[in-house]
Amino acid sequence: MSTIGVVGAGQMGHGIAHVMLRAGHRVILLDVSQNLIEAGAKRIAKGLARDVEKERLTEEQRRQAVANLKTTTNSAGLGEALYIIEAVTEKSDVKVKVFHSLEPHCPPETIFASNTSSISITRLAAATHRPDKFVGMHFFNPVPVMKLVEVVPGLQTAPETVDKAIALATSAGKTPVRVNDFTGFVSNRVLMPMINEAVFCLMEGVADAAGIDNVMKLGMNHPMGPLELADLIGLDVCLDIMKVLYESLRDPKYRPCPLLEKMVSAGWLGQKTGRGFYEYPRE
Ligand SMILES: NC(=O)c1ccc[n+]([C@@H]2O[C@H](COP(=O)([O-])OP(=O)(O)OC[C@H]3O[C@@H](n4cnc5c(N)ncnc54)[C@H](O)[C@@H]3O)[C@@H](O)[C@H]2O)c1
């Protein structure tokens, strides 16, 4: 059993904390305000209760997991963690500030991991004094359900750090896949251009939205069509990732579809705004 620091109690951070607690680790959860921490802790408690209902945990294990969660709003509170997984807002300067604030409180052997979807692990590692102990651990949403973790070494990451990240992901019941540090890793490098191409198909009138999604579901056995999936992820998030791919790989094949840009300008961001490629009436 290890002590894991999780920074950010949002969508991903609370999920990462949940799976680490479920696996028997101790977790210290950090966010910027007590309210956000309480909201995260509440979601974790709900998730653990659901694990008991689904017979993934016994009541005694749930009680122990709840007792193993500590929270803090102060970087010093993460000093005893062996691993720190950062899951804060997807902005490079915010992430670098987090690692700088942690460094004075953490012994040199503490491993820093980032759950970033698109920022270079090599660049984040270089901003710390422990680039060899820095690694990407890219979890998927919803974390308690999705099996995959992309484990991403930066150029400077030591092989032992990669081994430890793989062992940690495995201990939490995940299947780690080692992927090198290129923008989008494998997941978004393959998924986002597929979604973008589906939007081109819609814009050019190859088929309507339901037609495009049905082809991919019925012909390729995808559980969701690319446009439904874009609505779930958020069209703004998809556009941001396409822009990062386009700018950093400098290849026109990643050009964001003009219809995607137009829909984001209109505020049609998918499920979260009630309208994307489909409509989601408010209850
Ligand atoms: N949402 C997804 O589907 C998904 C999937 C894989 C990876 N990611 C990545 O995970 C990270 C988090 O995404 P999310 O969807 O959980 O975002 P989110 O907005 O739900 O949560 C981010 C949390 O970080 C906190 N935070 C911001 N600055 C902080 C600071 N200085 N110190 C401590 N906490 C701080 C915020 O208060 C918020 O609670 C991002 O890097 C994102 O790219 C997201």
The ligand as an ORCA input file, in Angstrom:
! r2SCAN-3c Opt
* xyz 0 1
  N     -12.078     15.203    -18.694
  C     -11.536     14.247    -19.454
  O     -12.222     13.509    -20.186
  C     -10.039     14.022    -19.407
  C      -9.518     12.801    -19.851
  C      -8.139     12.559    -19.745
  C      -7.318     13.556    -19.232
  N      -7.844     14.758    -18.842
  C      -6.930     15.761    -18.272
  O      -7.079     15.756    -16.855
  C      -6.806     17.064    -16.332
  C      -7.990     17.521    -15.494
  O      -9.142     17.541    -16.292
  P     -10.597     17.489    -15.643
  O     -11.523     17.162    -16.756
  O     -10.578     16.665    -14.404
  O     -10.786     19.036    -15.227
  P     -11.742     19.644    -14.114
  O     -11.925     21.054    -14.500
  O     -12.924     18.772    -13.869
  O     -10.847     19.595    -12.780
  C      -9.667     20.338    -12.612
  C      -9.504     20.622    -11.117
  O      -8.215     21.172    -10.905
  C      -8.331     22.138     -9.888
  N      -7.205     23.046     -9.914
  C      -6.955     24.043    -10.800
  N      -5.805     24.672    -10.457
  C      -5.322     24.049     -9.347
  C      -4.196     24.241     -8.518
  N      -3.319     25.210     -8.762
  N      -4.019     23.439     -7.443
  C      -4.918     22.454     -7.184
  N      -6.020     22.221     -7.932
  C      -6.217     23.016     -8.992
  C      -9.654     22.823    -10.203
  O     -10.128     23.541     -9.064
  C     -10.526     21.631    -10.577
  O     -11.184     21.079     -9.441
  C      -6.497     17.936    -17.547
  O      -5.116     17.970    -17.732
  C      -7.189     17.189    -18.698
  O      -6.600     17.441    -19.946
  C      -9.182     14.994    -18.893
*
